[in-house]
């Protein structure tokens, strides 16, 4: 069993979204669901829990901060970043010139 001994302040996951068949490479286009809060307590060694900052319940949790998404094919496409903004709302303005769906809110810092 693999246990984490020391955790970083920011935990980053990179999901492989390609599948290789011999010399053929394909993009995996299935939707990936992920939680907004990730509890990694069960992956921490008992020795490390004394050194790691736990919440009030003694759990080690990470909150989702951002997601980078690729749209397009293997040969071309675009990357879009979605990041949680922790700034004063008065310092933000809507970027109406950016393309996006009805359900997405895109902001730019002034």
C-alpha positions as CSV (number, residue, x, y, z in Angstrom):
1,X,0.0,0.0,0.0
2,X,1.3,3.4,-0.9
3,X,0.9,6.1,1.8
4,X,1.8,9.8,1.6
5,X,4.3,10.9,4.2
6,X,4.5,14.6,3.4
7,X,1.9,16.5,1.4
8,X,2.5,19.7,-0.6
9,X,0.5,22.9,0.0
10,X,-0.9,22.5,-3.6
11,X,-1.7,19.0,-4.9
12,X,-1.7,18.7,-8.7
13,X,-3.1,15.8,-10.7
14,X,-2.5,15.3,-14.4
15,X,-4.8,12.9,-16.1
16,X,-3.6,11.0,-19.1
17,X,-6.3,11.6,-21.7
18,X,-4.7,9.6,-24.6
19,X,-4.7,5.9,-25.5
20,X,-2.1,4.2,-27.6
21,X,-2.7,1.2,-29.8
22,X,0.6,0.2,-31.4
23,X,1.5,3.3,-33.4
24,X,-2.0,4.8,-33.2
25,X,-2.7,7.5,-30.6
26,X,-6.3,8.4,-29.7
27,X,-7.7,11.1,-27.5
28,X,-10.0,9.9,-24.7
29,X,-13.0,12.1,-24.9
30,X,-15.1,10.7,-22.0
31,X,-16.3,13.2,-19.3
32,X,-14.3,13.1,-16.1
33,X,-16.2,13.8,-12.9
34,X,-14.2,15.0,-9.9
35,X,-15.1,16.3,-6.4
36,X,-14.7,20.0,-5.4
37,X,-13.2,18.8,-2.0
38,X,-10.8,15.8,-1.9
39,X,-10.2,14.0,1.4
40,X,-6.8,12.3,1.3
41,X,-6.7,11.2,5.0
42,X,-6.9,7.5,4.1
43,X,-3.8,7.9,2.0
44,X,-1.7,9.5,4.7
45,X,0.6,7.5,7.0
46,X,-0.1,7.8,10.7
47,X,3.3,9.4,11.4
48,X,2.6,12.1,8.8
49,X,-0.8,13.1,10.3
50,X,1.0,14.8,13.2
51,X,3.0,16.9,10.7
52,X,0.2,17.7,8.3
53,X,-2.4,20.5,8.9
54,X,-5.7,18.7,9.5
55,X,-9.2,20.3,9.7
56,X,-11.3,20.3,12.9
57,X,-12.4,16.7,12.2
58,X,-8.8,15.5,11.9
59,X,-9.2,15.0,8.1
60,X,-6.7,16.1,5.5
61,X,-8.6,17.8,2.7
62,X,-7.8,19.8,-0.5
63,X,-10.2,22.2,-2.1
64,X,-10.4,22.4,-5.9
65,X,-8.6,25.5,-7.0
66,X,-8.5,25.2,-10.8
67,X,-8.9,23.0,-13.8
68,X,-7.2,23.1,-17.2
69,X,-9.1,21.6,-20.1
70,X,-8.0,20.8,-23.7
71,X,-10.6,20.9,-26.4
72,X,-9.8,19.8,-29.9
73,X,-7.8,16.9,-31.5
74,X,-4.4,15.5,-30.9
75,X,-2.9,17.8,-33.6
76,X,-4.6,21.0,-32.6
77,X,-6.9,22.6,-30.1
78,X,-7.1,25.0,-27.2
79,X,-6.5,25.0,-23.5
80,X,-8.9,26.7,-21.2
81,X,-8.1,27.4,-17.5
82,X,-10.8,27.7,-14.9
83,X,-9.5,29.1,-11.6
84,X,-11.2,29.9,-8.3
85,X,-10.9,33.6,-7.7
86,X,-10.2,34.8,-4.1
87,X,-10.1,38.5,-4.8
88,X,-12.4,41.3,-3.7
89,X,-15.4,41.2,-6.2
90,X,-15.0,45.0,-6.8
91,X,-11.5,44.3,-8.3
92,X,-13.0,42.0,-11.0
93,X,-14.9,42.7,-14.2
94,X,-16.7,40.4,-16.6
95,X,-14.8,39.7,-19.8
96,X,-17.8,39.8,-22.2
97,X,-15.6,39.5,-25.3
98,X,-14.6,35.9,-24.3
99,X,-16.6,33.1,-25.9
100,X,-18.4,30.9,-23.5
101,X,-21.6,29.0,-22.8
102,X,-24.6,30.4,-20.8
103,X,-23.6,28.5,-17.7
104,X,-20.0,29.7,-17.5
105,X,-18.8,32.9,-15.9
106,X,-15.5,34.3,-17.0
107,X,-13.8,37.0,-15.1
108,X,-10.7,39.1,-15.6
109,X,-8.7,41.0,-13.0
110,X,-8.5,44.7,-13.6
